[in-house]
Amino acid sequence: MIYVALISYTPDPERTIAAAARVSTSSARASQLMEKLAPQAVDRLLGLLISSGHLSPFEHASFTFAIEGISRVTSHQLVRHRMASYTQQSQRYVSLKDFHYITPATISAKGELEAEYHQMVRAAHALYLKMLDAGIPMEDARYVLPQAAETRLVMTMNARELIHVCSLRLCLRAQWEIVELFEKVKAEVEKVAPRLAAELKPKCYRLGYCDEAESCGIFPTLAEVGEKTQRKR
Ligand SMILES: Cc1cc2nc3c(=O)[nH]c(=O)nc-3n(C[C@H](O)[C@H](O)[C@H](O)COP(=O)(O)OP(=O)(O)OC[C@H]3O[C@@H](n4cnc5c(N)ncnc54)[C@H](O)[C@@H]3O)c2cc1C
């Protein structure tokens, strides 16, 4: 099961973003604004920043998550988002004698294939152990391990990147495992920054349409919206 814990974050993150934004239009110091801004003003300002696309103030609040129980398939997708920091458990230095791996639900649902899947993964792991016993270093023996291998990492993202990555990875066109991961990331942010968490949503909610080739059904694609407008004319 995917485990996500927010292990550290910028104190008072939403107020920090709002105070940073107000610096551009106020003669007051950021430290004064931090004290002065009422919660309602913070909420309103965050909404204005989002709707006007003035997103740089969101870079002043950072969030660090401990993430466990994801496959290497998902960690590979995750680290493509480059405006973030990652530290991942190394398969060169940590032996995987105690091996955990992810089984997608679609495979679990197919009895016979599921058995074959487990057999294949266990065989790969058995060969890994055999190679370690034969003196092959972990960094080379790991070549035989599948992408299903479980991994853990620490990830730091600022609020701007969180909004951006969630817009892509909470989209139901993204793969189920990374969608689940970002649902949990959002739930962690919600505990300390609910106004910000409300902005962690798939891109279609902001666009008002789906920009993928095929829609999941929540919003129509742009082509479908176009068709409707044409029909009305
Ligand atoms: C549903 C889905 C399917 C995907 N499928 C594939 C796939 O099949 N194959 C594949 O390879 N990837 C795939 N990706 C990954 C995708 O192409 C991106 O690499 C990934 O989503 C990271 O995007 P990012 O906007 O966070 O960009 P980042 O790469 O983190 O960049 C962040 C920002 O910096 C800018 N930037 C970064 N580097 C440069 C640069 N060198 N020059 C100019 N601007 C730069 C970008 O424009 C962007 O605004 C998929 C992603 C999703 C969400």
The ligand as an SDF file (V2000), in Angstrom:
LIG
                    3D

 53 58  0  0  0  0  0  0  0  0999 V2000
   -0.3480   11.0760  -18.6090 C   0  0  0  0  0  0  0  0  0  0  0  0
    1.1160   11.2290  -18.9200 C   0  0  0  0  0  0  0  0  0  0  0  0
    1.7040   10.3980  -19.8530 C   0  0  0  0  0  0  0  0  0  0  0  0
    3.0750   10.5370  -20.1470 C   0  0  0  0  0  0  0  0  0  0  0  0
    3.6260    9.7000  -21.0700 N   0  0  0  0  0  0  0  0  0  0  0  0
    4.9360    9.8380  -21.3970 C   0  0  0  0  0  0  0  0  0  0  0  0
    5.5640    9.0030  -22.3820 C   0  0  0  0  0  0  0  0  0  0  0  0
    4.9110    8.1590  -22.9800 O   0  0  0  0  0  0  0  0  0  0  0  0
    6.8840    9.1530  -22.6130 N   0  0  0  0  0  0  0  0  0  0  0  0
    7.6400   10.1020  -21.9840 C   0  0  0  0  0  0  0  0  0  0  0  0
    8.8310   10.2170  -22.2490 O   0  0  0  0  0  0  0  0  0  0  0  0
    7.0750   10.9070  -21.0510 N   0  0  0  0  0  0  0  0  0  0  0  0
    5.7640   10.7930  -20.7460 C   0  0  0  0  0  0  0  0  0  0  0  0
    5.2190   11.6260  -19.8090 N   0  0  0  0  0  0  0  0  0  0  0  0
    6.0850   12.5750  -19.0800 C   0  0  0  0  0  0  0  0  0  0  0  0
    5.9650   14.0120  -19.6580 C   0  0  0  0  0  0  0  0  0  0  0  0
    6.3890   14.0770  -20.9890 O   0  0  0  0  0  0  0  0  0  0  0  0
    6.7860   14.9890  -18.8100 C   0  0  0  0  0  0  0  0  0  0  0  0
    8.1590   14.6840  -18.9160 O   0  0  0  0  0  0  0  0  0  0  0  0
    6.4130   14.9660  -17.3640 C   0  0  0  0  0  0  0  0  0  0  0  0
    5.0140   15.0330  -17.2280 O   0  0  0  0  0  0  0  0  0  0  0  0
    7.0690   16.1300  -16.6200 C   0  0  0  0  0  0  0  0  0  0  0  0
    6.4690   17.2970  -17.0700 O   0  0  0  0  0  0  0  0  0  0  0  0
    6.6270   18.7350  -16.3850 P   0  0  0  0  0  0  0  0  0  0  0  0
    5.6810   19.6590  -17.0610 O   0  0  0  0  0  0  0  0  0  0  0  0
    6.4860   18.5840  -14.8950 O   0  0  0  0  0  0  0  0  0  0  0  0
    8.0170   19.2140  -16.8680 O   0  0  0  0  0  0  0  0  0  0  0  0
    9.4820   19.2870  -16.3340 P   0  0  0  0  0  0  0  0  0  0  0  0
   10.2670   18.4890  -17.3080 O   0  0  0  0  0  0  0  0  0  0  0  0
    9.6550   19.0300  -14.9010 O   0  0  0  0  0  0  0  0  0  0  0  0
    9.7010   20.7970  -16.6250 O   0  0  0  0  0  0  0  0  0  0  0  0
    9.1340   21.8150  -15.8050 C   0  0  0  0  0  0  0  0  0  0  0  0
    9.0370   23.0750  -16.5630 C   0  0  0  0  0  0  0  0  0  0  0  0
   10.3190   23.5200  -16.9710 O   0  0  0  0  0  0  0  0  0  0  0  0
   10.3770   23.6460  -18.4110 C   0  0  0  0  0  0  0  0  0  0  0  0
   11.6200   22.9860  -18.8500 N   0  0  0  0  0  0  0  0  0  0  0  0
   12.2630   21.9820  -18.2110 C   0  0  0  0  0  0  0  0  0  0  0  0
   13.3730   21.6260  -18.8780 N   0  0  0  0  0  0  0  0  0  0  0  0
   13.4030   22.4060  -19.9820 C   0  0  0  0  0  0  0  0  0  0  0  0
   14.2750   22.4940  -21.0750 C   0  0  0  0  0  0  0  0  0  0  0  0
   15.3480   21.7130  -21.2040 N   0  0  0  0  0  0  0  0  0  0  0  0
   14.0010   23.4100  -22.0240 N   0  0  0  0  0  0  0  0  0  0  0  0
   12.9190   24.2090  -21.9330 C   0  0  0  0  0  0  0  0  0  0  0  0
   12.0380   24.1670  -20.9120 N   0  0  0  0  0  0  0  0  0  0  0  0
   12.2850   23.2840  -19.9580 C   0  0  0  0  0  0  0  0  0  0  0  0
    9.1420   22.9460  -18.9720 C   0  0  0  0  0  0  0  0  0  0  0  0
    8.5880   23.6020  -20.0910 O   0  0  0  0  0  0  0  0  0  0  0  0
    8.1730   22.9840  -17.8220 C   0  0  0  0  0  0  0  0  0  0  0  0
    7.3870   24.1590  -17.8660 O   0  0  0  0  0  0  0  0  0  0  0  0
    3.8560   11.5180  -19.4880 C   0  0  0  0  0  0  0  0  0  0  0  0
    3.2420   12.3480  -18.5460 C   0  0  0  0  0  0  0  0  0  0  0  0
    1.9020   12.2300  -18.2650 C   0  0  0  0  0  0  0  0  0  0  0  0
    1.2800   13.1430  -17.2470 C   0  0  0  0  0  0  0  0  0  0  0  0
  1  2  1  0
  2  3  1  0
  2 52  2  0
  3  4  2  0
  4  5  1  0
  4 50  1  0
  5  6  2  0
  6  7  1  0
  6 13  1  0
  7  8  2  0
  7  9  1  0
  9 10  1  0
 10 11  2  0
 10 12  1  0
 12 13  2  0
 13 14  1  0
 14 15  1  0
 14 50  1  0
 15 16  1  0
 16 17  1  0
 16 18  1  0
 18 19  1  0
 18 20  1  0
 20 21  1  0
 20 22  1  0
 22 23  1  0
 23 24  1  0
 24 25  2  0
 24 26  1  0
 24 27  1  0
 27 28  1  0
 28 29  2  0
 28 30  1  0
 28 31  1  0
 31 32  1  0
 32 33  1  0
 33 34  1  0
 33 48  1  0
 34 35  1  0
 35 36  1  0
 35 46  1  0
 36 37  1  0
 36 45  1  0
 37 38  2  0
 38 39  1  0
 39 40  1  0
 39 45  2  0
 40 41  1  0
 40 42  2  0
 42 43  1  0
 43 44  2  0
 44 45  1  0
 46 47  1  0
 46 48  1  0
 48 49  1  0
 50 51  2  0
 51 52  1  0
 52 53  1  0
M  END
$$$$
